[in-house]
Amino acid sequence: MKNIIYKFLIVFSAAVLLSSCEDLMNTHPSTDVDKSVILKDAESVKVAMNGVYSTMYNRIDFVTANAHQCFGNMAVILAAELMGEDMVQTAEGAGWFWHDYNYEVRERYTSKIQRCYFTWKYFYELINNVNYILSVEDSASGDKDELAYLMAQAYSVRAYSYFMLIQSFQQTYKGHEDFPGVPVYTEPTLSTSKGKGRGTVQDVYERIIEDLDKAFELYKSCGKSQEHITELDYYAACMLRARVALVMNDWETAAEAAREVQKKPGRTLLSMSDATVVKGRFNDADKSWTTGKTPFNSVASSSVIWGAEVLTEQSTVYASFYSQMDACTDLYYAAESPKCISNWLYAQIPVTDVRKGWWNGNIGIPASSWKYGANINYNQHKFQWADQKSFKGDYIFMRLEEAYLIEAEAECRLGNYDKSKAALMEVGSRRDTKYAARIASLTGSEQTFGSTGTVTSLLDEILLQRRIELWGETGRIYDILRQGKGWTRYWEVKGEKTNHSNWLSKYSEYLNFPPDFLECILMIPQNEIDNNPNISNADQNPYIQR
């Protein structure tokens, strides 16, 4: 049988253990090395975990012809953002992420260089690598507390990977528990292993929760704390648990887990001053630029729970999140294809809110007259290079602000409005000088609109604040799916029509996308169907909207 596409085996050698952690996790089918022998002690397991983390922010070379839009976690998040309504890609540019934005990735499921293939292969590679690490949980020698901490991280990575997979390849949990899920593996796979079937959505979520519960047990027993922000620690696992609970509508667990995140020592919410973005400047005439300033490109920012510090020698010019986002540069990716906030969402931010400065407003340069660079209506400046000349910028995967917004939503849905407002105020008061007055009279746990509308309930306000604060960070389409309200890319706001240029280009009948819109659910890669005897064409996700 051919190797199914998620069967990557860690290539270990004594020489590798003495070299960089990036080399350690190079993967290809092999059965000639006993990984349990190489992963013999805590030191070698730690090197292996560092290799796993390196994979999360480096360019992924197994998608050789399309690797510039395949750079780990943030590539998946950016694609999920662009499938929603709050982020606008103004032009095709070099083509990166254009198919995600236009709902054209599903039709490319037979390709081995496109989104369906990358997302599937990427997360199953992470899963298989940590499965090797977990296979020596009871046999590796060394400090037991150190090993417990490393195994807790491995369980957390596996839970994270399955959570991202199930959100990407199937409808949301609630109401779809019995829908086909994704294959679940808890042991490392070999070139001779037999692939598993899809199971159900419920199966996948049970695996996620079980892995997180085991991780919590180990985090608590080992007594060790995060050595570097790149590591998934107890508090990051709590944030993941809170995210999972939101999707499952388990409001009590979501609130409890979010409050645990808030206890992380040394972490504080960004103050109004800290959250102020200084926009980089771009000269249209000669394409020169000057660097701006933002807290969202450094893991040293006070509210970061989990992220990746990208050292100068690890930075890449093109295959990175910032090359796609920072249009105030002489690099052509973002400058030829700026990412903008929707003009509707921007209009909801009052002038007293510091976040108004994270984006351009209407500066009189619409997409129809724009040529190049950052000077375009509603262009984003939230995500800028930390150092454009060396192409450096850290990746932030989780921030403390999200924990307060999750708590606010969960408590609101439980009807605990005082607790909800208190959590919401922690974020809102650090962004808007008049925020307390804005929410003083709000109550109610009904979501009254999906994409556009007027805030009439406390829940409306919380979800709106989530869209503003976490823009570009968590994958908007996942929230759209779990909330089940549907969405649109067409509106008029303050006399302006939508700044989505493609709202009629493909789906003119979908001025309002349905809650179960198939175009944002990825197809199982054809390579998986061809090589896994337990997944056939009959197991494929539906291709046509019913």
Protein Blocks (a to p, Z undefined) as FASTA:
>chain_A
ZZdfklccddddfklmmmcfklmmgccddfkbcfklmmmbfklmmmmmmmmmmmmmpccf
klmmlmmmoghjllmmmmmmmmmmmbccfbfknopaklmmnopmmmmmmpckbfklmmmm
mmmmmmmmmmmmmmmmmmpgcjfklmmmmmmmmmmmmmmmmmmmmmmmoccfehplmgcc
ddddfbdcdfkbccddekjmklmmmmmmmmmmmmmmmmmmnopacfbfkbccfklmmmmm
mmmmmmnopaklmmmmmmmmmmpghiacddfklmpccdddddfklopacddddfklcfkb
mklmbdcdddfklpcfklcfklmmmmcbcbfklmmmccdddfklmmmpcfklmklmmpcc
dehiafklpfbdjbdghiafkbccfblmlopacddfbdfklmmmmmmmmmmmnopaklmm
mmmmmmmmmmbmklmmmmmmggcjddfbfkbccdfbfklmmmmmmmmmmgoklopmlmmm
mnonopafbdceehiacfbfklmmmmmmlmbacfklmklpccddfklmmmmmkbcfklpc
cfbdZZ
